[in-house]
Amino acid sequence: MSVEFVDTNVFVYAFIVGPKQQVARERLTAGGTISVQVLNEFASVMTKKMRQPWNDVERFLSVIRVRFPSASPLTLETHAAAFALARDHSLAFYDALILAAATEAGCGTLYSEDFQHGRRFGDLTIVNPFLSRA
């Protein structure tokens, strides 16, 4: 069974009422792997874009950390790998950083809606968890 990495957008949908919430909560409950970047982006999106109070965001992050008790660090190696991915595949740098972290963690699946469903980067396959139920 391959390790699964979950991108920030899945967590945002898990805490915002809408048509993607149930699927996002199922992914949250299933656990997997994340990076520190996912936690940082989540805090930023929830406070700035979604205008959630800091206390609520702190509570949401606690829920995430229960299901994802360790987060891959962002290292110089992760940065260099992301730079190469962004350059070679014309990706936004922060998207490439997610890919690099997932690859370094040995993941076979990246759950995200920010990439083309089914696209592969080496042994990593992108899966949009919202496609069949959106």
C-alpha positions in Angstrom: 0.0 0.0 0.0 1.5 3.3 -1.0 1.7 6.4 1.2 -0.7 9.1 0.3 0.1 12.9 0.5 -2.8 15.4 0.9 -2.6 18.9 -0.5 -3.8 22.0 1.3 -7.0 22.5 -0.8 -8.5 19.2 0.6 -8.2 20.5 4.1 -9.7 23.9 3.3 -12.8 22.1 1.9 -13.0 19.9 5.0 -13.7 23.0 7.1 -15.8 25.0 4.8 -19.5 24.1 4.2 -20.0 23.2 0.6 -20.4 20.4 -1.9 -16.8 19.1 -1.4 -16.9 19.0 2.3 -17.9 15.3 2.7 -15.2 14.0 0.4 -12.6 16.3 2.0 -13.5 15.1 5.5 -13.2 11.5 4.4 -9.7 12.2 3.2 -8.9 14.0 6.4 -10.2 11.0 8.4 -8.1 8.5 6.3 -4.9 10.2 7.3 -1.7 10.2 5.3 1.3 12.5 4.9 1.6 16.2 4.7 4.4 18.8 4.8 4.8 21.9 7.0 4.0 23.9 3.8 0.4 22.4 3.9 -0.1 23.6 7.5 1.3 27.0 6.6 -0.8 27.4 3.5 -3.9 26.2 5.4 -3.5 28.8 8.1 -3.0 31.5 5.5 -5.9 30.6 3.3 -8.3 30.1 6.2 -7.4 33.5 7.9 -7.0 35.6 4.8 -9.3 34.2 2.0 -11.9 32.4 4.1 -11.8 35.1 6.9 -11.9 32.6 9.7 -11.0 33.7 13.2 -7.5 32.7 14.4 -9.1 30.6 17.3 -11.1 28.6 14.8 -8.1 28.0 12.5 -6.1 26.9 15.5 -8.8 24.4 16.4 -8.9 23.2 12.7 -5.1 22.7 12.7 -5.4 20.6 15.9 -7.8 18.3 14.1 -5.5 18.0 11.1 -2.5 17.3 13.3 -4.3 14.4 15.1 -4.8 12.6 11.7 -1.4 13.7 10.4 0.8 13.7 13.5 4.1 14.3 11.6 4.7 16.8 8.8 7.6 16.6 6.4 10.0 19.5 6.9 10.9 21.9 4.1 14.6 21.5 3.5 17.2 22.9 1.1 16.9 19.5 -0.8 13.1 20.0 -1.0 13.6 23.5 -2.3 16.1 22.3 -5.0 13.8 19.5 -6.1 10.9 21.9 -6.3 12.9 24.4 -8.3 13.8 21.6 -10.8 10.1 20.5 -11.0 8.9 24.0 -11.5 11.4 24.7 -14.2 11.1 21.4 -16.0 7.3 21.1 -15.9 6.3 24.8 -16.0 4.6 24.6 -12.6 4.0 27.3 -10.1 6.8 27.1 -7.5 4.6 26.4 -4.5 2.8 23.6 -6.4 6.2 22.1 -7.2 7.1 22.3 -3.6 4.1 20.1 -2.7 5.2 17.6 -5.4 8.8 17.6 -4.1 7.7 17.0 -0.5 5.4 14.2 -1.6 8.1 12.6 -3.6 10.6 12.9 -0.7 8.1 11.3 1.6 7.9 8.3 -0.7 4.3 8.8 -1.5 2.6 7.1 -4.5 -0.5 9.3 -4.5 -1.0 13.1 -4.1 -4.6 14.1 -3.4 -5.1 17.5 -4.9 -7.3 19.4 -7.3 -4.4 21.7 -8.3 -2.9 19.4 -10.8 -4.2 17.3 -13.7 -5.9 14.2 -12.5 -3.9 11.1 -13.4 -0.8 13.0 -14.2 2.4 11.2 -13.0 5.6 12.6 -11.7 7.9 9.6 -11.5 6.2 7.2 -9.1 3.8 9.9 -7.8 0.3 9.9 -9.3 -2.1 12.9 -8.9 -5.6 12.0 -7.8 -8.3 14.7 -7.7 -10.6 13.3 -4.9 -13.5 15.5 -6.0 -13.9 14.5 -9.6 -16.3 11.6 -9.2 -18.4 13.4 -6.6 -18.1 17.1 -7.5 
